[in-house]
Amino acid sequence: MRKAKPKKHVILPDPVFNDVKVSKFVNHLMYDGKKSISYEIFYTALDAVKNKMQNEEKTALEIWKKALDNITPQVEVKSRRVGGATFQVPTEIRPERKESISMKNLIAFARKRGGKSMAEKLASEIVDAYNEQGGAFKRKEDMHRMAEANRAFAHFRF
C-alpha cells in the first residue's frame, strides 16, 4: 500500500442517551443533513416502543439494541469469479459492517412499511425485530440461508 490508512471518523455520542450507537443510527436515518429531524424521529419512535411494550421490564433503548442484535447478520455471500464461473462465496462480516448493515436494514424496512409517520413505522419495525419477525429479520434469515446453501464454495474465500 502506498498511502497510509485513513483515520477513523470519530462520532460523538447523542445528547439524550449519551450513546455512540444511537448517533450512528441517526446518521443512517438522516436525509439531506437534517440531523435534528432524524433525532426527533428516533426519540419519538423510542417513546412509541415504550408505550407498545409496557409489560417489558427493559427500557426502550435496551429493546432497540436487542432488536438490532436480532437482525445483525453474521455471514454474507460475495460474488467471486473463478475460471469463468461466478460463485456466491460465504464470508464473515467485519463487526463495523455488521452494525451498519443491521441499521440500514432496519431503516429500509421501516421506510417500506405502511403507516402514518416515519417514527411510527420505525417503532413498529423495532418491535417486530425485537420479537424476531418483520422484514429486517427476514432479510437476515435469507442472508444466512444463502450462505448455508453456498457453504461448499467457502474454500474460494479471498
DSSP file with accessible surface (Angstrom, degrees, kcal/mol):
  #  RESIDUE AA STRUCTURE BP1 BP2  ACC     N-H-->O    O-->H-N    N-H-->O    O-->H-N    TCO  KAPPA ALPHA  PHI   PSI    X-CA   Y-CA   Z-CA
    1    1 A M              0   0  184      0, 0.0     4,-0.1     0, 0.0     0, 0.0   0.000 360.0 360.0 360.0 131.5    0.0    0.0    0.0
    2    2 A R        +     0   0  256      2,-0.1     2,-0.2     0, 0.0     0, 0.0   0.914 360.0  53.6 -79.7 -47.6    1.3    3.4   -1.0
    3    3 A K  S    S-     0   0  181      1,-0.1     2,-0.1     3,-0.0     0, 0.0  -0.536  88.4-105.5 -91.8 160.1   -0.8    5.6    1.2
    4    4 A A        -     0   0   92     -2,-0.2    -1,-0.1     1,-0.1    -2,-0.1  -0.380  47.4 -89.8 -75.4 155.5   -1.4    5.5    4.9
    5    5 A K        -     0   0  164      1,-0.1    -1,-0.1    -2,-0.1     3,-0.1  -0.437  48.4-108.8 -63.4 138.6   -4.7    4.2    6.2
    6    6 A P        -     0   0  119      0, 0.0     2,-0.1     0, 0.0    -1,-0.1  -0.413  38.7-102.3 -68.5 147.8   -7.3    6.9    6.5
    7    7 A K        -     0   0  202      1,-0.1     2,-0.3    -2,-0.1    -3,-0.0  -0.407  36.4-106.7 -70.0 144.6   -8.2    7.9   10.1
    8    8 A K        -     0   0  162     -2,-0.1     2,-0.4     1,-0.1    -1,-0.1  -0.530  35.0-117.5 -69.5 133.7  -11.5    6.6   11.5
    9    9 A H        -     0   0  165     -2,-0.3     2,-0.5     1,-0.1    -1,-0.1  -0.602  26.6-132.5 -74.5 124.4  -14.0    9.4   11.8
   10   10 A V        -     0   0  117     -2,-0.4     2,-0.5     1,-0.0    -1,-0.1  -0.692  17.2-154.4 -83.5 123.3  -14.9    9.9   15.5
   11   11 A I        -     0   0   45     -2,-0.5    13,-0.1     0, 0.0    12,-0.1  -0.869  12.9-132.3-100.5 128.6  -18.7   10.0   16.0
   12   12 A L        -     0   0  135     -2,-0.5     7,-0.1     1,-0.1    11,-0.0  -0.493  27.9-103.5 -77.9 146.9  -19.9   11.9   19.1
   13   13 A P        -     0   0   55      0, 0.0     7,-0.2     0, 0.0    -1,-0.1  -0.277  43.0 -96.0 -67.2 158.1  -22.5   10.3   21.4
   14   14 A D     >  -     0   0    0      5,-1.6     4,-1.0     1,-0.1     5,-0.1  -0.301  28.8-118.4 -75.3 159.8  -26.1   11.5   21.2
   15   15 A P  T  4 S+     0   0  102      0, 0.0    -1,-0.1     0, 0.0     0, 0.0   0.816 103.8  41.3 -70.5 -30.5  -27.4   14.2   23.6
   16   16 A V  T  4 S+     0   0   91      1,-0.1    -2,-0.0     3,-0.1     0, 0.0   0.964 129.9  18.6 -85.9 -55.2  -30.1   12.2   25.4
   17   17 A F  T  4 S-     0   0   76      2,-0.1    -1,-0.1    44,-0.0     3,-0.1   0.551  90.8-132.4 -94.8  -9.3  -28.7    8.7   25.9
   18   18 A N     <  +     0   0  124     -4,-1.0     2,-0.4     1,-0.2     0, 0.0   0.919  59.0 141.4  56.9  46.7  -25.0    9.6   25.5
   19   19 A D     >  -     0   0   27      1,-0.1    -5,-1.6    -7,-0.1     4,-1.3  -0.976  50.8-154.8-126.8 130.3  -24.6    6.6   23.2
   20   20 A V  H  > S+     0   0   56     -2,-0.4     4,-2.3    -7,-0.2     5,-0.2   0.858  96.3  61.0 -70.5 -34.7  -22.4    6.5   20.0
   21   21 A K  H  > S+     0   0   47      1,-0.2     4,-2.2     2,-0.2    -1,-0.2   0.887 102.6  51.8 -60.5 -39.1  -24.6    3.7   18.5
   22   22 A V  H  > S+     0   0    0      2,-0.2     4,-2.7     1,-0.2    -1,-0.2   0.924 108.4  51.3 -63.1 -43.2  -27.6    6.0   18.6
   23   23 A S  H  X S+     0   0    1     -4,-1.3     4,-2.3     1,-0.2    -2,-0.2   0.912 109.4  49.8 -61.3 -42.3  -25.7    8.7   16.8
   24   24 A K  H  X S+     0   0   65     -4,-2.3     4,-1.9     2,-0.2    -1,-0.2   0.917 111.5  49.1 -62.1 -43.4  -24.6    6.2   14.1
   25   25 A F  H  X S+     0   0    0     -4,-2.2     4,-2.0     1,-0.2    -2,-0.2   0.927 110.8  49.5 -61.8 -44.8  -28.3    5.1   13.7
   26   26 A V  H  X S+     0   0    0     -4,-2.7     4,-1.6     1,-0.2    -1,-0.2   0.883 107.8  55.1 -63.7 -36.1  -29.5    8.7   13.4
   27   27 A N  H  < S+     0   0   50     -4,-2.3    -1,-0.2     1,-0.2    -2,-0.2   0.884 109.5  46.5 -64.9 -37.2  -26.8    9.4   10.8
   28   28 A H  H  < S+     0   0   61     -4,-1.9    -1,-0.2     1,-0.2    -2,-0.2   0.856 113.1  50.2 -69.1 -34.1  -28.1    6.5    8.7
   29   29 A L  H  < S+     0   0    5     -4,-2.0    -2,-0.2    -5,-0.2    -1,-0.2   0.759  90.7 106.8 -74.3 -23.4  -31.7    7.7    9.2
   30   30 A M     <  -     0   0   52     -4,-1.6     2,-0.4    -5,-0.2     5,-0.1  -0.223  50.9-162.2 -69.3 139.7  -30.8   11.3    8.2
   31   31 A Y  S >  S-     0   0  149      3,-0.3     3,-2.2     1,-0.1     6,-0.1  -0.972  71.4  -9.4-115.6 136.8  -31.9   12.8    4.8
   32   32 A D  T 3  S-     0   0  153     -2,-0.4    -1,-0.1     1,-0.3     3,-0.1   0.787 122.8 -61.7  52.1  33.9  -30.2   16.0    3.3
   33   33 A G  T 3  S+     0   0   61      1,-0.2     2,-1.6    -6,-0.1    -1,-0.3   0.676  93.2 142.9  71.3  16.2  -28.2   16.8    6.5
   34   34 A K    <>  +     0   0  117     -3,-2.2     4,-1.7     1,-0.2    -3,-0.3  -0.541  11.9 156.7 -89.7  73.4  -31.4   17.2    8.6
   35   35 A K  H  >  +     0   0   83     -2,-1.6     4,-2.7     1,-0.2     5,-0.2   0.877  66.7  56.8 -70.4 -36.5  -30.0   15.7   11.8
   36   36 A S  H  > S+     0   0   89     -3,-0.3     4,-2.2     1,-0.2    -1,-0.2   0.901 107.8  49.1 -63.9 -37.2  -32.3   17.4   14.2
   37   37 A I  H  > S+     0   0   84      2,-0.2     4,-2.7     1,-0.2    -1,-0.2   0.912 110.3  51.8 -66.3 -40.1  -35.3   15.9   12.4
   38   38 A S  H  X S+     0   0    4     -4,-1.7     4,-2.6     2,-0.2    -2,-0.2   0.913 109.5  48.9 -62.8 -43.1  -33.7   12.5   12.5
   39   39 A Y  H  X S+     0   0   37     -4,-2.7     4,-2.9     2,-0.2     5,-0.3   0.923 110.8  51.3 -60.4 -43.5  -33.1   12.7   16.2
   40   40 A E  H  X S+     0   0  133     -4,-2.2     4,-2.4    -5,-0.2     5,-0.2   0.929 111.1  47.4 -59.9 -46.0  -36.8   13.8   16.6
   41   41 A I  H  X S+     0   0   39     -4,-2.7     4,-2.5     2,-0.2    -2,-0.2   0.938 113.8  48.0 -60.3 -46.1  -38.0   10.8   14.6
   42   42 A F  H  X S+     0   0    0     -4,-2.6     4,-2.3     2,-0.2    -2,-0.2   0.935 113.6  44.7 -63.9 -47.5  -35.7    8.4   16.6
   43   43 A Y  H  X S+     0   0   41     -4,-2.9     4,-2.1     1,-0.2    -1,-0.2   0.891 113.6  50.8 -67.6 -36.3  -36.7    9.6   20.0
   44   44 A T  H  X S+     0   0   67     -4,-2.4     4,-2.3    -5,-0.3    -1,-0.2   0.914 109.7  51.4 -64.2 -40.6  -40.4    9.7   19.1
   45   45 A A  H  X S+     0   0    0     -4,-2.5     4,-2.4    -5,-0.2    -2,-0.2   0.908 108.6  50.6 -63.2 -41.4  -40.1    6.1   17.8
   46   46 A L  H  X S+     0   0    3     -4,-2.3     4,-2.4     2,-0.2    -1,-0.2   0.884 108.8  52.0 -65.5 -36.4  -38.5    5.0   21.1
   47   47 A D  H  X S+     0   0   87     -4,-2.1     4,-2.2     2,-0.2    -1,-0.2   0.921 110.2  48.9 -62.4 -42.0  -41.3    6.7   23.0
   48   48 A A  H  X S+     0   0   26     -4,-2.3     4,-2.4     2,-0.2    -2,-0.2   0.892 109.9  51.4 -64.6 -38.7  -43.8    4.7   20.9
   49   49 A V  H  X S+     0   0    0     -4,-2.4     4,-2.5     2,-0.2    -1,-0.2   0.920 108.4  52.0 -62.7 -42.4  -41.8    1.5   21.5
   50   50 A K  H  < S+     0   0  117     -4,-2.4    -2,-0.2     1,-0.2    -1,-0.2   0.909 111.2  47.1 -61.8 -39.6  -42.0    2.2   25.2
   51   51 A N  H >< S+     0   0  103     -4,-2.2     3,-0.7     1,-0.2    -1,-0.2   0.884 114.5  46.4 -68.5 -38.4  -45.8    2.6   25.0
   52   52 A K  H 3< S+     0   0  113     -4,-2.4     3,-0.3     1,-0.2    -2,-0.2   0.846 117.8  42.1 -70.4 -36.1  -46.2   -0.5   22.9
   53   53 A M  T ><  +     0   0   18     -4,-2.5     3,-1.1    -5,-0.2    -1,-0.2  -0.337  68.6 137.4-109.8  49.9  -44.0   -2.7   25.2
   54   54 A Q  T <   +     0   0  153     -3,-0.7    -1,-0.2     1,-0.3    -2,-0.1   0.833  69.7  58.8 -66.7 -30.8  -45.1   -1.5   28.6
   55   55 A N  T 3  S+     0   0  141     -3,-0.3    -1,-0.3     2,-0.0     2,-0.2   0.662  87.2  95.0 -74.1 -14.2  -45.2   -5.1   30.0
   56   56 A E    <   -     0   0   54     -3,-1.1     7,-0.0    -6,-0.1    -3,-0.0  -0.564  69.0-148.1 -74.7 139.6  -41.4   -5.4   29.2
   57   57 A E  S    S+     0   0  166     -2,-0.2    -1,-0.1     2,-0.0     2,-0.1   0.586  71.5  92.7 -85.5  -7.9  -39.1   -4.6   32.1
   58   58 A K  S    S-     0   0   71      1,-0.1    -2,-0.1    -5,-0.1     2,-0.1  -0.462  81.4-110.5 -81.3 158.5  -36.4   -3.3   29.7
   59   59 A T     >  -     0   0   76     -2,-0.1     4,-2.2     1,-0.1     5,-0.2  -0.361  32.1-106.0 -78.8 167.0  -36.0    0.3   28.7
   60   60 A A  H  > S+     0   0   12      1,-0.2     4,-2.4     2,-0.2     5,-0.1   0.877 121.7  53.8 -62.3 -37.2  -36.9    1.4   25.1
   61   61 A L  H  > S+     0   0   25      1,-0.2     4,-2.5     2,-0.2    -1,-0.2   0.912 108.5  48.7 -65.0 -41.4  -33.1    1.8   24.4
   62   62 A E  H  > S+     0   0  100      2,-0.2     4,-2.5     1,-0.2    -1,-0.2   0.887 110.5  51.5 -65.2 -38.7  -32.4   -1.8   25.5
   63   63 A I  H  X S+     0   0    2     -4,-2.2     4,-2.5     2,-0.2    -2,-0.2   0.927 110.4  49.0 -62.5 -43.5  -35.3   -3.0   23.4
   64   64 A W  H  X S+     0   0    0     -4,-2.4     4,-2.4     2,-0.2    -2,-0.2   0.919 111.8  48.4 -62.3 -43.5  -33.8   -1.1   20.4
   65   65 A K  H  X S+     0   0   68     -4,-2.5     4,-2.3     2,-0.2    -1,-0.2   0.905 112.2  48.6 -65.0 -39.8  -30.4   -2.6   21.0
   66   66 A K  H  X S+     0   0   75     -4,-2.5     4,-2.3     2,-0.2    -2,-0.2   0.903 110.0  52.7 -66.6 -38.5  -31.8   -6.1   21.3
   67   67 A A  H  X S+     0   0    0     -4,-2.5     4,-1.2     2,-0.2    -2,-0.2   0.918 109.3  49.1 -61.6 -43.4  -33.8   -5.6   18.1
   68   68 A L  H  < S+     0   0    1     -4,-2.4     3,-0.5     1,-0.2     4,-0.3   0.912 110.2  51.0 -62.5 -42.0  -30.5   -4.5   16.3
   69   69 A D  H >< S+     0   0   89     -4,-2.3     3,-1.0     1,-0.2    -1,-0.2   0.886 106.9  55.1 -61.0 -39.2  -28.8   -7.6   17.7
   70   70 A N  H 3< S+     0   0   11     -4,-2.3    -1,-0.2     1,-0.2    -2,-0.2   0.773 113.2  40.4 -65.9 -28.1  -31.6   -9.8   16.4
   71   71 A I  T 3< S+     0   0    0     -4,-1.2    -1,-0.2    -3,-0.5    -2,-0.2   0.273  86.1 114.6-106.1  11.8  -31.3   -8.5   12.8
   72   72 A T    <   -     0   0   17     -3,-1.0     2,-0.1    -4,-0.3    27,-0.1  -0.733  60.4-140.7 -84.7 117.7  -27.5   -8.4   12.7
   73   73 A P        -     0   0    0      0, 0.0    29,-0.1     0, 0.0     3,-0.1  -0.468  11.7-161.5 -76.3 150.3  -26.2  -10.9   10.1
   74   74 A Q  S    S+     0   0   87      1,-0.2    19,-1.5    66,-0.1     2,-0.3   0.743  74.8  23.6 -98.2 -32.4  -23.0  -13.0   10.9
   75   75 A V  E     -A   92   0A  33     17,-0.2     2,-0.3    23,-0.0    -1,-0.2  -0.934  61.8-172.7-132.9 156.1  -22.2  -14.0    7.3
   76   76 A E  E     -A   91   0A  16     15,-2.5    15,-3.3    -2,-0.3     2,-0.4  -0.932  25.5-114.8-139.5 164.9  -22.9  -12.7    3.8
   77   77 A V  E     -A   90   0A  36     -2,-0.3     2,-0.4    13,-0.2    11,-0.1  -0.871  25.7-168.3-105.0 137.3  -22.3  -14.0    0.3
   78   78 A K  E     -A   89   0A  87     11,-2.6    11,-3.3    -2,-0.4     2,-0.3  -0.962  26.3-115.1-120.6 141.6  -19.9  -12.2   -2.1
   79   79 A S  E     -A   88   0A  80     -2,-0.4     2,-0.4     9,-0.2     9,-0.2  -0.583  35.5-178.6 -75.9 135.5  -19.7  -13.0   -5.8
   80   80 A R  E     -A   87   0A  95      7,-2.5     7,-3.0    -2,-0.3     2,-0.5  -0.987  20.2-140.2-139.4 123.8  -16.3  -14.4   -6.8
   81   81 A R  E     +A   86   0A 166     -2,-0.4     2,-0.5     5,-0.2     5,-0.2  -0.751  23.4 175.2 -86.5 125.0  -15.3  -15.3  -10.4
   82   82 A V  E >   -A   85   0A  47      3,-3.1     3,-1.6    -2,-0.5    -2,-0.0  -0.953  69.5 -27.6-131.1 109.9  -13.3  -18.5  -10.7
   83   83 A G  T 3  S-     0   0   86     -2,-0.5     3,-0.1     1,-0.3    -1,-0.1   0.892 125.0 -44.6  55.9  47.0  -12.4  -19.7  -14.1
   84   84 A G  T 3  S+     0   0   56      1,-0.2     2,-0.4     0, 0.0    -1,-0.3   0.279 120.2 100.3  86.0 -14.5  -15.4  -18.2  -16.0
   85   85 A A  E <   -A   82   0A  41     -3,-1.6    -3,-3.1    -5,-0.0     2,-0.6  -0.849  65.5-138.6-105.3 144.0  -17.9  -19.2  -13.4
   86   86 A T  E     -A   81   0A  83     -2,-0.4     2,-0.4    -5,-0.2    -5,-0.2  -0.900  21.0-168.4-102.8 124.6  -19.3  -16.9  -10.7
   87   87 A F  E     -A   80   0A  46     -7,-3.0    -7,-2.5    -2,-0.6     2,-0.9  -0.862  24.4-130.4-111.5 145.2  -19.7  -18.4   -7.3
   88   88 A Q  E     -A   79   0A  69     -2,-0.4    65,-0.2    -9,-0.2    -9,-0.2  -0.842  32.9-163.5 -90.0 105.5  -21.5  -17.0   -4.3
   89   89 A V  E     -A   78   0A   0    -11,-3.3   -11,-2.6    -2,-0.9     2,-0.3  -0.817  13.7-132.7 -98.7 121.9  -18.9  -17.3   -1.6
   90   90 A P  E     +A   77   0A   8      0, 0.0     2,-0.3     0, 0.0   -13,-0.2  -0.552  32.4 177.4 -72.0 132.5  -20.0  -17.1    2.1
   91   91 A T  E     -A   76   0A  12    -15,-3.3   -15,-2.5    -2,-0.3     2,-0.1  -0.976  31.7-108.3-134.4 151.7  -17.7  -14.7    4.1
   92   92 A E  E     -A   75   0A 140     -2,-0.3     2,-0.4   -17,-0.2   -17,-0.2  -0.396  36.6-126.2 -70.8 155.6  -17.7  -13.5    7.7
   93   93 A I        -     0   0   10    -19,-1.5    -1,-0.1    -2,-0.1     5,-0.0  -0.865  18.5-113.4-109.5 139.6  -18.6   -9.8    8.2
   94   94 A R     >  -     0   0  148     -2,-0.4     4,-2.5     1,-0.1     3,-0.2  -0.355  31.5-114.4 -63.1 148.5  -16.4   -7.3   10.0
   95   95 A P  H  > S+     0   0   93      0, 0.0     4,-2.1     0, 0.0     5,-0.2   0.875 115.3  49.7 -55.5 -41.8  -18.0   -6.0   13.3
   96   96 A E  H  > S+     0   0   86      1,-0.2     4,-2.2     2,-0.2     5,-0.1   0.893 112.4  48.4 -65.7 -38.2  -18.4   -2.4   12.0
   97   97 A R  H  > S+     0   0   94     -3,-0.2     4,-3.1     2,-0.2     5,-0.2   0.884 107.4  55.4 -69.2 -37.4  -20.1   -3.7    8.8
   98   98 A K  H  X S+     0   0   39     -4,-2.5     4,-2.4     2,-0.2    -2,-0.2   0.944 110.6  45.6 -56.0 -49.3  -22.4   -5.9   10.8
   99   99 A E  H  X S+     0   0   48     -4,-2.1     4,-2.3     1,-0.2    -2,-0.2   0.927 114.2  48.4 -60.8 -45.9  -23.6   -2.9   12.8
  100  100 A S  H  X S+     0   0   28     -4,-2.2     4,-2.7     1,-0.2     5,-0.2   0.917 111.3  49.3 -63.3 -44.8  -24.0   -0.8    9.7
  101  101 A I  H  X S+     0   0   19     -4,-3.1     4,-2.7     1,-0.2     5,-0.2   0.926 111.0  49.8 -61.4 -44.6  -25.9   -3.5    7.7
  102  102 A S  H  X S+     0   0    1     -4,-2.4     4,-2.4    -5,-0.2    -1,-0.2   0.923 112.6  46.9 -63.9 -40.7  -28.3   -4.1   10.6
  103  103 A M  H  X S+     0   0    1     -4,-2.3     4,-2.4     1,-0.2     5,-0.2   0.934 113.4  48.1 -65.0 -45.4  -29.0   -0.3   11.0
  104  104 A K  H  X S+     0   0  113     -4,-2.7     4,-2.8     1,-0.2    -2,-0.2   0.897 112.3  49.1 -63.7 -39.9  -29.5    0.1    7.2
  105  105 A N  H  X S+     0   0   14     -4,-2.7     4,-2.6    -5,-0.2     5,-0.3   0.924 110.1  50.8 -65.1 -44.1  -31.9   -2.9    7.0
  106  106 A L  H  X S+     0   0    0     -4,-2.4     4,-1.7    -5,-0.2    -2,-0.2   0.939 115.3  42.9 -58.6 -45.3  -34.0   -1.7   10.0
  107  107 A I  H  X S+     0   0    4     -4,-2.4     4,-2.5     2,-0.2    -2,-0.2   0.921 113.2  51.8 -68.7 -43.1  -34.4    1.8    8.4
  108  108 A A  H  X S+     0   0   40     -4,-2.8     4,-1.6     1,-0.2    -2,-0.2   0.922 113.2  43.5 -62.2 -44.4  -35.0    0.5    4.9
  109  109 A F  H  X S+     0   0   33     -4,-2.6     4,-0.9     1,-0.2    -1,-0.2   0.816 111.4  54.8 -74.2 -27.0  -37.8   -1.9    6.0
  110  110 A A  H  < S+     0   0    0     -4,-1.7     3,-0.5    -5,-0.3    -2,-0.2   0.914 107.7  50.5 -67.3 -39.4  -39.3    0.8    8.3
  111  111 A R  H  < S+     0   0   77     -4,-2.5    -2,-0.2     1,-0.2    -1,-0.2   0.851 109.0  51.3 -66.1 -35.5  -39.5    3.1    5.3
  112  112 A K  H  < S+     0   0  147     -4,-1.6    -1,-0.2    -5,-0.2    -2,-0.2   0.715  92.0 102.0 -72.4 -22.4  -41.2    0.5    3.2
  113  113 A R  S  < S-     0   0   67     -4,-0.9     2,-0.3    -3,-0.5     8,-0.1  -0.218  77.9-115.6 -63.3 152.4  -43.8   -0.1    5.9
  114  114 A G        +     0   0   76      7,-0.1     2,-0.3     0, 0.0    -1,-0.1  -0.695  62.5 109.7 -84.4 139.4  -47.3    1.3    5.7
  115  115 A G  S    S-     0   0   44     -2,-0.3     3,-0.1     1,-0.2     6,-0.0  -0.967  70.5 -91.2 171.7 178.3  -48.0    3.8    8.5
  116  116 A K  S    S+     0   0  173     -2,-0.3     2,-0.2     1,-0.2    -1,-0.2   0.986  96.3   8.2 -78.3 -71.8  -48.6    7.4    9.4
  117  117 A S  S  > S-     0   0   50      1,-0.1     4,-2.2   -76,-0.0     5,-0.2  -0.657  72.8-111.9-111.0 166.1  -45.2    8.9   10.2
  118  118 A M  H  > S+     0   0   35      1,-0.2     4,-3.0    -2,-0.2     5,-0.2   0.879 117.6  57.8 -62.6 -36.0  -41.7    7.6    9.9
  119  119 A A  H  > S+     0   0    9      1,-0.2     4,-2.5     2,-0.2    -1,-0.2   0.919 108.2  45.4 -61.7 -43.3  -41.5    7.5   13.7
  120  120 A E  H  > S+     0   0   91      2,-0.2     4,-2.4     1,-0.2    -1,-0.2   0.908 113.7  49.2 -66.6 -41.4  -44.5    5.1   13.9
  121  121 A K  H  X S+     0   0   43     -4,-2.2     4,-2.1     2,-0.2    -2,-0.2   0.926 113.0  47.3 -63.1 -43.4  -43.1    3.0   11.1
  122  122 A L  H  X S+     0   0    0     -4,-3.0     4,-2.6     2,-0.2    -2,-0.2   0.914 110.6  52.5 -64.5 -41.4  -39.7    2.8   12.8
  123  123 A A  H  X S+     0   0    0     -4,-2.5     4,-2.4    -5,-0.2    -2,-0.2   0.930 110.6  46.5 -61.6 -44.7  -41.3    1.9   16.1
  124  124 A S  H  X S+     0   0   20     -4,-2.4     4,-2.3     1,-0.2    -1,-0.2   0.881 112.1  50.9 -69.2 -32.9  -43.3   -1.0   14.7
  125  125 A E  H  X S+     0   0    2     -4,-2.1     4,-2.6     2,-0.2    -1,-0.2   0.900 109.8  50.7 -69.3 -37.2  -40.2   -2.3   12.8
  126  126 A I  H  X S+     0   0    0     -4,-2.6     4,-2.5     2,-0.2    -2,-0.2   0.934 111.0  48.2 -63.2 -45.1  -38.2   -2.1   16.1
  127  127 A V  H  X S+     0   0   17     -4,-2.4     4,-2.0     1,-0.2    -2,-0.2   0.923 112.8  48.7 -62.4 -42.4  -40.9   -4.1   17.9
  128  128 A D  H  <>S+     0   0   31     -4,-2.3     5,-2.5     2,-0.2    -1,-0.2   0.917 111.7  48.6 -63.2 -43.9  -41.0   -6.6   15.1
  129  129 A A  H ><5S+     0   0    0     -4,-2.6     3,-1.4     3,-0.2    -1,-0.2   0.892 109.5  53.2 -64.1 -37.0  -37.2   -7.0   15.1
  130  130 A Y  H 3<5S+     0   0   30     -4,-2.5    -1,-0.2     1,-0.3    -2,-0.2   0.891 111.0  46.3 -63.5 -37.7  -37.3   -7.4   18.9
  131  131 A N  T 3<5S-     0   0   77     -4,-2.0    -1,-0.3    -5,-0.2    -2,-0.2   0.223 120.7-111.6 -88.7  11.9  -39.9  -10.2   18.5
  132  132 A E  T < 5S+     0   0  109     -3,-1.4     2,-0.3     1,-0.2    -3,-0.2   0.916  84.0  94.3  56.9  51.1  -37.8  -11.8   15.7
  133  133 A Q      < +     0   0  103     -5,-2.5     4,-0.5    -8,-0.2    -1,-0.2  -0.855  42.9  72.8-148.5-175.7  -40.2  -11.1   12.9
  134  134 A G  S  > S-     0   0   26     -2,-0.3     4,-2.1     1,-0.2     5,-0.2  -0.148  90.8 -59.3  91.3 173.3  -40.7   -8.4   10.2
  135  135 A G  H  > S+     0   0   22      1,-0.2     4,-2.2     2,-0.2    -1,-0.2   0.876 128.8  50.8 -62.9 -44.4  -38.8   -7.5    7.1
  136  136 A A  H  > S+     0   0    0      2,-0.2     4,-1.8     1,-0.2    -1,-0.2   0.907 112.1  47.3 -65.9 -39.7  -35.4   -6.8    8.6
  137  137 A F  H  > S+     0   0   28     -4,-0.5     4,-2.3     1,-0.2    -1,-0.2   0.910 110.7  52.6 -67.0 -38.8  -35.3  -10.1   10.5
  138  138 A K  H  X S+     0   0  125     -4,-2.1     4,-2.5     1,-0.2    -2,-0.2   0.893 106.1  54.5 -63.9 -37.9  -36.4  -11.9    7.3
  139  139 A R  H  X S+     0   0   95     -4,-2.2     4,-2.3     2,-0.2    -1,-0.2   0.920 108.5  48.4 -61.0 -43.9  -33.5  -10.3    5.4
  140  140 A K  H  X S+     0   0   34     -4,-1.8     4,-2.4     1,-0.2    -2,-0.2   0.936 111.1  50.1 -62.6 -44.6  -31.0  -11.6    8.0
  141  141 A E  H  X S+     0   0   70     -4,-2.3     4,-2.4     1,-0.2    -2,-0.2   0.901 110.3  50.6 -60.5 -41.3  -32.5  -15.1    7.8
  142  142 A D  H  X S+     0   0   53     -4,-2.5     4,-2.5     2,-0.2    -1,-0.2   0.896 108.8  51.5 -63.8 -41.1  -32.3  -15.0    4.0
  143  143 A M  H  X S+     0   0   35     -4,-2.3     4,-2.2     1,-0.2    -2,-0.2   0.927 112.3  46.1 -60.8 -44.0  -28.6  -13.9    4.1
  144  144 A H  H  X S+     0   0   53     -4,-2.4     4,-2.4     1,-0.2    -2,-0.2   0.888 111.7  51.5 -66.4 -38.9  -27.8  -16.8    6.5
  145  145 A R  H  X S+     0   0  145     -4,-2.4     4,-2.5     2,-0.2    -1,-0.2   0.908 109.9  49.4 -64.4 -42.5  -29.8  -19.3    4.3
  146  146 A M  H  X S+     0   0   83     -4,-2.5     4,-1.7     2,-0.2    -2,-0.2   0.917 111.8  48.8 -61.5 -43.7  -27.9  -18.2    1.2
  147  147 A A  H  < S+     0   0    5     -4,-2.2    -2,-0.2     1,-0.2    -1,-0.2   0.906 112.1  48.9 -64.5 -39.7  -24.5  -18.6    3.0
  148  148 A E  H >< S+     0   0  112     -4,-2.4     3,-1.4     1,-0.2    -2,-0.2   0.910 109.8  51.4 -66.4 -40.6  -25.5  -22.0    4.2
  149  149 A A  H 3< S+     0   0   79     -4,-2.5     3,-0.4     1,-0.3    -1,-0.2   0.832 115.0  42.8 -65.8 -31.9  -26.6  -23.1    0.7
  150  150 A N  T >< S+     0   0   30     -4,-1.7     3,-1.7     1,-0.2    -1,-0.3   0.088  75.8 116.9-102.6  22.7  -23.3  -22.0   -0.7
  151  151 A R  G X   +     0   0  157     -3,-1.4     3,-1.7     1,-0.3     4,-0.2   0.772  64.7  70.4 -63.0 -23.5  -21.1  -23.4    2.0
  152  152 A A  G 3  S+     0   0   76     -3,-0.4     3,-0.5     1,-0.3    -1,-0.3   0.771  96.8  51.7 -64.2 -24.4  -19.5  -25.7   -0.5
  153  153 A F  G X  S+     0   0   62     -3,-1.7     3,-2.0   -65,-0.2    -1,-0.3   0.270  74.8 107.7 -96.5  12.6  -17.7  -22.7   -2.1
  154  154 A A  G X   +     0   0   21     -3,-1.7     3,-1.7     1,-0.3    -1,-0.2   0.790  67.5  68.5 -63.1 -23.3  -16.3  -21.4    1.2
  155  155 A H  G 3  S+     0   0  141     -3,-0.5    -1,-0.3     1,-0.3    -2,-0.1   0.629  86.9  67.9 -73.4  -9.1  -12.8  -22.6    0.1
  156  156 A F  G <  S+     0   0   48     -3,-2.0    -1,-0.3   -66,-0.1    -2,-0.2   0.356  73.3 136.2 -84.8   5.7  -12.9  -19.8   -2.6
  157  157 A R    <         0   0  138     -3,-1.7   -66,-0.1   -67,-0.1    -3,-0.0  -0.210 360.0 360.0 -55.2 143.4  -12.7  -17.2    0.2
  158  158 A F              0   0  140      0, 0.0    -1,-0.1     0, 0.0    -2,-0.0  -0.628 360.0 360.0-112.8 360.0  -10.3  -14.4   -0.6
